[in-house]
Amino acid sequence: MEIALTDSVRAAQEQYYGKPQRIPAAEASDPLTEDEIQFIRQRDSFYMATVNEEGWPFIQHRGGQAGFLKVISPGSLAFADYKGNRQMLSTGNISKNPKVSLFLMDYPGRTRLKIIGKARVVDIRDEPDLTVQLAEPEMRSLVERAFFIEVVSYDWNCPKYITPRYTSSEIEELILPLKRRITELENLLSRKKS
């Protein structure tokens, strides 16, 4: 919050709530704890914001198998970047401004984690061994870059306005007992008719 609570944010807080928030000074970085590490490892997507050299923000979605955002250490994250639409917006933005913000959601659990950090992009042609560390075997041929993020800080948010959403596999798991029960009842009816 020390980074986020700028003078203009405090002025807005004072305008709307009568006084700005004050927080004690923090360490230079905020290492992830086991709670954040486990949460990150369970995610199959996140949103990443960058800012271009003209000050415009840009947000991109990143997705993959659960755990594709790798926790290298409590202060470092990484992920493989695959062949895509060839826009190179995040890569270009980071080359001028390394500051990024990651937004990780657990919709069913109504939980979100925000991470701010400094990113660097590595061309996979310069370090091809990174594909083994960052990508699943079936995806390694598609890796073009690796993103490394030095974690500066993070913040958990309240669940108040998070609408629960579920993947098709999560829904399938939830309704499996109902399907089994329906099959049992259909079999029971079938036996009674014969």
Accessible surface in RSA format (square Angstrom, percent):
REM  Atomic radii and reference values for relative SASA: ProtOr
REM  Chains: A
REM  Algorithm: Lee & Richards
REM  Probe-radius: 1.40
REM  Slices: 20
REM RES _ NUM      All-atoms   Total-Side   Main-Chain    Non-polar    All polar
REM                ABS   REL    ABS   REL    ABS   REL    ABS   REL    ABS   REL
RES MET A   1   100.81  52.2  72.59  48.0  28.23  67.2  61.05  51.9  39.77  52.7
RES GLU A   2    83.13  47.7  69.79  52.8  13.33  31.7  28.95  56.0  54.17  44.2
RES ILE A   3    95.95  54.6  81.34  60.6  14.61  35.2  87.69  63.1   8.26  22.4
RES ALA A   4    54.27  49.9  41.14  63.5  13.13  29.9  49.79  70.1   4.49  11.9
RES LEU A   5     4.76   2.7   2.60   1.9   2.16   5.4   2.60   1.8   2.16   5.8
RES THR A   6    67.55  48.0  60.18  61.0   7.37  17.6  65.11  87.5   2.44   3.7
RES ASP A   7   119.43  83.7 109.69 109.2   9.74  23.0  38.99  91.8  80.44  80.2
RES SER A   8    83.77  70.8  68.76  91.8  15.02  34.6  54.59 116.3  29.18  40.9
RES VAL A   9    57.15  37.6  54.40  49.2   2.75   6.6  57.11  49.6   0.04   0.1
RES ARG A  10    44.86  18.8  44.51  22.7   0.35   0.8  10.68  14.6  34.18  20.7
RES ALA A  11    60.08  55.2  49.27  76.0  10.81  24.6  54.97  77.4   5.12  13.6
RES ALA A  12    45.74  42.1  42.27  65.2   3.47   7.9  44.77  63.1   0.96   2.6
RES GLN A  13    28.52  15.9  27.18  19.9   1.34   3.2  15.47  32.9  13.05   9.9
RES GLU A  14    95.01  54.5  89.49  67.7   5.53  13.2  18.19  35.2  76.83  62.7
RES GLN A  15   137.66  77.0 100.69  73.6  36.96  88.0  41.88  89.2  95.77  72.6
RES TYR A  16   155.57  72.6 127.02  72.3  28.55  74.3  89.60  67.3  65.97  81.3
RES TYR A  17   178.05  83.1 147.00  83.6  31.05  80.8 108.40  81.5  69.64  85.9
RES GLY A  18    58.83  72.5   0.00   N/A  58.83  72.5  34.14  93.7  24.69  55.3
RES LYS A  19   156.15  76.2 150.28  92.2   5.87  14.0  93.93  84.5  62.22  66.3
RES PRO A  20    27.51  20.1  19.92  18.2   7.59  27.6  20.11  16.6   7.40  46.0
RES GLN A  21    97.39  54.5  90.18  65.9   7.21  17.2  35.50  75.6  61.89  46.9
RES ARG A  22   175.41  73.7 146.55  74.7  28.86  68.7  70.21  95.9 105.21  63.8
RES ILE A  23    62.10  35.3  37.68  28.1  24.42  58.9  40.60  29.2  21.50  58.3
RES PRO A  24   116.96  85.2 100.99  92.1  15.97  58.0 112.67  93.0   4.29  26.6
RES ALA A  25    92.49  85.0  59.24  91.4  33.24  75.6  62.43  87.9  30.06  79.6
RES ALA A  26    69.01  63.5  38.33  59.2  30.68  69.8  47.91  67.5  21.10  55.9
RES GLU A  27   150.26  86.3 131.02  99.1  19.24  45.8  52.07 100.7  98.19  80.2
RES ALA A  28   102.41  94.2  66.95 103.3  35.46  80.7  79.68 112.2  22.73  60.2
RES SER A  29    52.48  44.3  46.50  62.1   5.98  13.8  16.15  34.4  36.33  50.9
RES ASP A  30    54.62  38.3  53.47  53.2   1.16   2.7  12.02  28.3  42.60  42.5
RES PRO A  31    76.87  56.0  71.32  65.0   5.54  20.1  72.65  60.0   4.21  26.2
RES LEU A  32     7.57   4.2   0.00   0.0   7.57  19.0   0.00   0.0   7.57  20.4
RES THR A  33    69.40  49.4  62.35  63.2   7.05  16.8  66.60  89.5   2.80   4.2
RES GLU A  34   106.24  61.0  99.71  75.4   6.53  15.6  61.89 119.7  44.35  36.2
RES ASP A  35   106.12  74.3  97.13  96.7   8.99  21.3  19.61  46.2  86.50  86.3
RES GLU A  36     6.95   4.0   6.95   5.3   0.00   0.0   0.00   0.0   6.95   5.7
RES ILE A  37    16.64   9.5  16.64  12.4   0.00   0.0  16.64  12.0   0.00   0.0
RES GLN A  38    72.78  40.7  72.78  53.2   0.00   0.0  33.72  71.8  39.06  29.6
RES PHE A  39    18.08   9.0  15.34   9.5   2.74   7.1  17.39  10.5   0.70   2.0
RES ILE A  40     0.00   0.0   0.00   0.0   0.00   0.0   0.00   0.0   0.00   0.0
RES ARG A  41   114.13  47.9 105.80  53.9   8.33  19.8  36.94  50.5  77.19  46.8
RES GLN A  42   110.44  61.8  94.51  69.1  15.93  37.9  33.24  70.8  77.20  58.6
RES ARG A  43    28.95  12.2  28.41  14.5   0.54   1.3   1.83   2.5  27.12  16.4
RES ASP A  44    69.39  48.6  64.40  64.1   4.99  11.8  12.83  30.2  56.56  56.4
RES SER A  45    32.07  27.1  30.37  40.5   1.70   3.9   5.98  12.7  26.08  36.5
RES PHE A  46     1.62   0.8   0.64   0.4   0.97   2.5   1.62   1.0   0.00   0.0
RES TYR A  47    76.69  35.8  76.06  43.3   0.63   1.6  45.98  34.6  30.71  37.9
RES MET A  48     0.31   0.2   0.00   0.0   0.31   0.7   0.01   0.0   0.30   0.4
RES ALA A  49    26.59  24.4  24.36  37.6   2.23   5.1  24.49  34.5   2.10   5.6
RES THR A  50     0.81   0.6   0.23   0.2   0.58   1.4   0.63   0.8   0.18   0.3
RES VAL A  51    48.94  32.2  48.94  44.3   0.00   0.0  48.94  42.5   0.00   0.0
RES ASN A  52    44.90  31.0  41.75  40.3   3.15   7.6   8.05  19.4  36.84  35.6
RES GLU A  53   122.77  70.5  84.67  64.1  38.09  90.7  44.89  86.8  77.88  63.6
RES GLU A  54   142.04  81.5 109.24  82.6  32.80  78.1  39.92  77.2 102.12  83.4
RES GLY A  55    50.64  62.4   0.00   N/A  50.64  62.4  27.53  75.5  23.11  51.8
RES TRP A  56   170.80  68.5 170.20  82.4   0.61   1.4 149.29  79.6  21.51  34.9
RES PRO A  57    90.20  65.7  72.39  66.0  17.81  64.7  72.57  59.9  17.63 109.6
RES PHE A  58    73.36  36.7  69.35  43.0   4.01  10.4  72.91  44.2   0.45   1.3
RES ILE A  59   111.79  63.6  90.38  67.3  21.41  51.6  90.38  65.1  21.41  58.1
RES GLN A  60    35.40  19.8  30.90  22.6   4.49  10.7  11.01  23.4  24.39  18.5
RES HIS A  61   104.37  57.0  81.10  56.4  23.27  59.5  54.62  56.3  49.76  57.9
RES ARG A  62    38.73  16.3  35.85  18.3   2.88   6.8  12.03  16.4  26.70  16.2
RES GLY A  63    36.77  45.3   0.00   N/A  36.77  45.3  12.07  33.1  24.70  55.3
RES GLY A  64    38.14  47.0   0.00   N/A  38.14  47.0  25.96  71.3  12.17  27.3
RES GLN A  65   100.08  56.0  88.54  64.7  11.53  27.5  46.75  99.5  53.33  40.4
RES ALA A  66    68.32  62.8  40.53  62.5  27.79  63.2  40.53  57.1  27.79  73.6
RES GLY A  67    14.06  17.3   0.00   N/A  14.06  17.3  10.39  28.5   3.67   8.2
RES PHE A  68    18.22   9.1  14.72   9.1   3.50   9.1  17.82  10.8   0.40   1.2
RES LEU A  69     1.10   0.6   0.86   0.6   0.24   0.6   0.86   0.6   0.24   0.7
RES LYS A  70    53.51  26.1  51.33  31.5   2.18   5.2  27.76  25.0  25.75  27.4
RES VAL A  71    22.64  14.9   2.72   2.5  19.92  48.0   2.72   2.4  19.92  54.0
RES ILE A  72    72.03  41.0  43.49  32.4  28.54  68.8  46.33  33.4  25.70  69.7
RES SER A  73    46.22  39.1  40.15  53.6   6.07  14.0  35.63  75.9  10.59  14.8
RES PRO A  74    65.48  47.7  65.48  59.7   0.00   0.0  65.48  54.1   0.00   0.0
RES GLY A  75    26.89  33.2   0.00   N/A  26.89  33.2  20.10  55.2   6.79  15.2
RES SER A  76    28.74  24.3  28.74  38.4   0.00   0.0  16.75  35.7  11.99  16.8
RES LEU A  77     0.00   0.0   0.00   0.0   0.00   0.0   0.00   0.0   0.00   0.0
RES ALA A  78     0.00   0.0   0.00   0.0   0.00   0.0   0.00   0.0   0.00   0.0
RES PHE A  79     0.89   0.4   0.89   0.6   0.00   0.0   0.89   0.5   0.00   0.0
RES ALA A  80     5.30   4.9   0.54   0.8   4.77  10.8   0.54   0.8   4.77  12.6
RES ASP A  81    10.34   7.2   9.52   9.5   0.83   2.0   0.83   1.9   9.52   9.5
RES TYR A  82    49.68  23.2  40.37  23.0   9.32  24.2  32.23  24.2  17.45  21.5
RES LYS A  83   122.75  59.9 101.32  62.2  21.43  51.0  54.64  49.2  68.10  72.5
RES GLY A  84    56.79  70.0   0.00   N/A  56.79  70.0  34.11  93.6  22.69  50.8
RES ASN A  85   105.49  72.7  72.43  70.0  33.06  79.6  42.58 102.5  62.92  60.8
RES ARG A  86   214.12  89.9 185.82  94.7  28.30  67.4  67.91  92.8 146.21  88.6
RES GLN A  87   103.23  57.7  78.09  57.1  25.14  59.9  25.38  54.0  77.85  59.0
RES MET A  88    86.42  44.8  71.86  47.6  14.55  34.6  67.43  57.3  18.98  25.1
RES LEU A  89    64.74  36.1  61.22  43.8   3.52   8.9  63.46  44.6   1.28   3.5
RES SER A  90     2.62   2.2   1.75   2.3   0.87   2.0   1.19   2.5   1.43   2.0
RES THR A  91    27.33  19.4  26.05  26.4   1.28   3.1  23.30  31.3   4.02   6.1
RES GLY A  92    34.55  42.6   0.00   N/A  34.55  42.6  32.17  88.3   2.38   5.3
RES ASN A  93    11.86   8.2  11.86  11.5   0.00   0.0   0.00   0.0  11.86  11.5
RES ILE A  94     9.88   5.6   4.21   3.1   5.67  13.7   4.21   3.0   5.67  15.4
RES SER A  95    87.75  74.2  46.69  62.3  41.06  94.6  48.97 104.3  38.78  54.3
RES LYS A  96   139.51  68.1 106.60  65.4  32.91  78.4  52.91  47.6  86.60  92.2
RES ASN A  97    40.63  28.0  39.39  38.1   1.24   3.0  10.46  25.2  30.17  29.2
RES PRO A  98    58.18  42.4  58.18  53.0   0.00   0.0  58.18  48.0   0.00   0.0
RES LYS A  99   132.13  64.5 129.71  79.6   2.42   5.8  72.78  65.5  59.34  63.2
RES VAL A 100     7.05   4.6   0.00   0.0   7.05  17.0   3.70   3.2   3.35   9.1
RES SER A 101    38.96  32.9  36.84  49.2   2.12   4.9  21.56  45.9  17.40  24.4
RES LEU A 102     0.15   0.1   0.12   0.1   0.02   0.1   0.15   0.1   0.00   0.0
RES PHE A 103    65.90  33.0  65.88  40.8   0.01   0.0  65.88  39.9   0.01   0.0
RES LEU A 104     0.08   0.0   0.08   0.1   0.00   0.0   0.08   0.1   0.00   0.0
RES MET A 105    23.93  12.4  12.39   8.2  11.54  27.5  11.87  10.1  12.06  16.0
RES ASP A 106    30.92  21.7  29.30  29.2   1.62   3.8   1.70   4.0  29.22  29.1
RES TYR A 107    63.74  29.8  62.78  35.7   0.96   2.5  42.18  31.7  21.56  26.6
RES PRO A 108    47.87  34.9  30.56  27.9  17.32  62.9  30.86  25.5  17.01 105.7
RES GLY A 109    43.89  54.1   0.00   N/A  43.89  54.1  26.12  71.7  17.77  39.8
RES ARG A 110    86.24  36.2  83.82  42.7   2.42   5.8  20.38  27.8  65.87  39.9
RES THR A 111    39.95  28.4  38.98  39.5   0.96   2.3  21.66  29.1  18.29  27.6
RES ARG A 112    49.75  20.9  49.75  25.4   0.00   0.0   2.19   3.0  47.56  28.8
RES LEU A 113     0.00   0.0   0.00   0.0   0.00   0.0   0.00   0.0   0.00   0.0
RES LYS A 114    70.94  34.6  70.24  43.1   0.70   1.7  26.55  23.9  44.39  47.3
RES ILE A 115     0.32   0.2   0.23   0.2   0.09   0.2   0.32   0.2   0.00   0.0
RES ILE A 116    51.69  29.4  51.58  38.4   0.11   0.3  51.59  37.1   0.10   0.3
RES GLY A 117     3.98   4.9   0.00   N/A   3.98   4.9   0.31   0.8   3.68   8.2
RES LYS A 118    97.13  47.4  92.89  57.0   4.24  10.1  37.07  33.4  60.06  64.0
RES ALA A 119     6.19   5.7   0.00   0.0   6.19  14.1   1.07   1.5   5.12  13.6
RES ARG A 120   136.83  57.5 134.24  68.4   2.59   6.2  65.58  89.6  71.25  43.2
RES VAL A 121    42.01  27.6  12.61  11.4  29.39  70.8  12.61  11.0  29.39  79.7
RES VAL A 122    14.99   9.9  11.94  10.8   3.05   7.4  14.99  13.0   0.00   0.0
RES ASP A 123    44.23  31.0  38.31  38.1   5.92  14.0  18.01  42.4  26.23  26.2
RES ILE A 124    16.50   9.4  16.13  12.0   0.37   0.9  16.13  11.6   0.37   1.0
RES ARG A 125   198.45  83.3 169.47  86.4  28.98  69.0  78.74 107.6 119.71  72.6
RES ASP A 126   111.52  78.1  81.69  81.3  29.83  70.5  25.00  58.8  86.52  86.3
RES GLU A 127    82.57  47.4  78.03  59.0   4.54  10.8  27.01  52.2  55.56  45.4
RES PRO A 128    82.01  59.8  78.24  71.3   3.78  13.7  78.52  64.8   3.49  21.7
RES ASP A 129   120.89  84.7 114.34 113.8   6.54  15.5  36.70  86.4  84.19  84.0
RES LEU A 130    20.66  11.5  20.28  14.5   0.38   1.0  20.66  14.5   0.00   0.0
RES THR A 131    19.94  14.2  19.76  20.0   0.17   0.4   8.37  11.2  11.57  17.5
RES VAL A 132    98.80  65.0  87.50  79.2  11.29  27.2  87.50  76.0  11.29  30.6
RES GLN A 133    92.41  51.7  72.04  52.6  20.38  48.5  39.27  83.6  53.14  40.3
RES LEU A 134     3.74   2.1   1.07   0.8   2.66   6.7   1.07   0.8   2.66   7.2
RES ALA A 135     4.91   4.5   0.00   0.0   4.91  11.2   1.57   2.2   3.34   8.9
RES GLU A 136    62.19  35.7  60.66  45.9   1.53   3.6  10.78  20.9  51.40  42.0
RES PRO A 137    90.43  65.9  73.85  67.3  16.58  60.3  74.76  61.7  15.66  97.4
RES GLU A 138   112.15  64.4  80.63  61.0  31.51  75.0  67.66 130.9  44.49  36.3
RES MET A 139    62.69  32.5  62.69  41.5   0.00   0.0  41.47  35.3  21.22  28.1
RES ARG A 140    77.85  32.7  71.14  36.3   6.71  16.0  24.98  34.1  52.87  32.0
RES SER A 141    95.24  80.5  66.91  89.3  28.33  65.3  58.93 125.5  36.31  50.9
RES LEU A 142    70.21  39.1  70.21  50.2   0.00   0.0  70.21  49.3   0.00   0.0
RES VAL A 143    11.16   7.3   1.39   1.3   9.77  23.5   1.39   1.2   9.77  26.5
RES GLU A 144    58.14  33.4  52.27  39.5   5.88  14.0  17.77  34.4  40.38  33.0
RES ARG A 145    28.09  11.8  28.09  14.3   0.00   0.0   7.43  10.1  20.66  12.5
RES ALA A 146     0.00   0.0   0.00   0.0   0.00   0.0   0.00   0.0   0.00   0.0
RES PHE A 147     0.00   0.0   0.00   0.0   0.00   0.0   0.00   0.0   0.00   0.0
RES PHE A 148    25.79  12.9  24.82  15.4   0.97   2.5  24.98  15.1   0.81   2.3
RES ILE A 149     0.55   0.3   0.00   0.0   0.55   1.3   0.45   0.3   0.10   0.3
RES GLU A 150    97.83  56.2  93.87  71.0   3.95   9.4  34.91  67.5  62.92  51.4
RES VAL A 151     2.21   1.5   0.00   0.0   2.21   5.3   0.00   0.0   2.21   6.0
RES VAL A 152    22.57  14.9  21.22  19.2   1.35   3.3  21.24  18.5   1.32   3.6
RES SER A 153    19.65  16.6  19.65  26.2   0.00   0.0   9.86  21.0   9.79  13.7
RES TYR A 154    42.15  19.7  26.20  14.9  15.95  41.5  15.20  11.4  26.95  33.2
RES ASP A 155    52.04  36.5  49.00  48.8   3.04   7.2  16.39  38.6  35.65  35.6
RES TRP A 156    86.53  34.7  69.14  33.5  17.39  40.8  64.55  34.4  21.99  35.7
RES ASN A 157    41.18  28.4  27.93  27.0  13.26  31.9   5.48  13.2  35.70  34.5
RES CYS A 158    76.01  57.5  63.91  71.3  12.11  28.5  39.00  98.8  37.01  39.9
RES PRO A 159    63.43  46.2  63.43  57.8   0.00   0.0  63.43  52.4   0.00   0.0
RES LYS A 160   136.68  66.7 114.94  70.5  21.74  51.8  71.62  64.5  65.06  69.3
RES TYR A 161   176.45  82.4 148.77  84.6  27.68  72.0 124.61  93.6  51.85  63.9
RES ILE A 162     9.48   5.4   1.84   1.4   7.63  18.4   6.57   4.7   2.91   7.9
RES THR A 163    77.63  55.2  71.86  72.9   5.77  13.8  43.52  58.5  34.11  51.6
RES PRO A 164    59.16  43.1  46.01  41.9  13.15  47.8  46.01  38.0  13.15  81.7
RES ARG A 165   136.79  57.4 130.56  66.6   6.23  14.8  51.03  69.7  85.76  52.0
RES TYR A 166    99.84  46.6  72.56  41.3  27.29  71.0  45.59  34.3  54.25  66.9
RES THR A 167    62.51  44.5  53.90  54.6   8.60  20.5  61.07  82.0   1.43   2.2
RES SER A 168    95.79  80.9  81.99 109.4  13.80  31.8  51.43 109.5  44.37  62.2
RES SER A 169    80.85  68.3  70.04  93.5  10.81  24.9  53.43 113.8  27.42  38.4
RES GLU A 170    64.12  36.8  61.37  46.4   2.75   6.6  29.13  56.4  34.99  28.6
RES ILE A 171    80.41  45.8  80.41  59.9   0.00   0.0  80.41  57.9   0.00   0.0
RES GLU A 172    77.90  44.7  77.69  58.8   0.21   0.5  43.57  84.3  34.33  28.0
RES GLU A 173   131.90  75.7 120.67  91.3  11.23  26.7  42.17  81.6  89.73  73.3
RES LEU A 174   111.55  62.1  94.25  67.4  17.30  43.5  97.86  68.7  13.69  36.8
RES ILE A 175    58.59  33.3  58.59  43.6   0.00   0.0  58.59  42.2   0.00   0.0
RES LEU A 176    67.77  37.7  67.77  48.5   0.00   0.0  67.77  47.6   0.00   0.0
RES PRO A 177    78.48  57.2  70.66  64.4   7.82  28.4  73.33  60.5   5.15  32.0
RES LEU A 178   111.32  62.0 110.46  79.0   0.86   2.2 111.10  78.0   0.22   0.6
RES LYS A 179    92.59  45.2  90.31  55.4   2.28   5.4  60.29  54.3  32.30  34.4
RES ARG A 180   141.17  59.3 135.97  69.3   5.20  12.4  54.07  73.9  87.10  52.8
RES ARG A 181   127.51  53.5 126.59  64.5   0.92   2.2  46.95  64.2  80.56  48.8
RES ILE A 182    95.15  54.1  94.50  70.4   0.66   1.6  95.09  68.5   0.06   0.2
RES THR A 183    71.41  50.8  71.41  72.4   0.00   0.0  47.46  63.7  23.95  36.2
RES GLU A 184    93.28  53.6  87.44  66.2   5.84  13.9  39.65  76.7  53.63  43.8
RES LEU A 185    74.14  41.3  73.82  52.8   0.32   0.8  73.82  51.8   0.32   0.9
RES GLU A 186   103.52  59.4  97.95  74.1   5.56  13.2  38.51  74.5  65.01  53.1
RES ASN A 187    72.20  49.8  70.98  68.6   1.22   2.9   9.43  22.7  62.78  60.7
RES LEU A 188    77.13  43.0  77.13  55.2   0.00   0.0  77.13  54.2   0.00   0.0
RES LEU A 189   104.00  57.9 103.93  74.4   0.07   0.2 103.93  73.0   0.07   0.2
RES SER A 190    67.05  56.7  59.10  78.9   7.96  18.3  27.44  58.4  39.62  55.5
RES ARG A 191   158.70  66.6 143.15  73.0  15.55  37.0  71.52  97.7  87.18  52.8
RES LYS A 192   154.36  75.3 119.37  73.2  34.98  83.3  74.32  66.9  80.04  85.3
RES LYS A 193   175.28  85.5 136.95  84.0  38.32  91.2  90.22  81.2  85.05  90.6
RES SER A 194   126.82 107.2  61.64  82.3  65.18 150.1  67.60 144.0  59.22  83.0
END  Absolute sums over single chains surface
CHAIN  1 A    13028.6      10926.5       2102.1       7358.8       5669.8
END  Absolute sums over all chains
TOTAL         13028.6      10926.5       2102.1       7358.8       5669.8
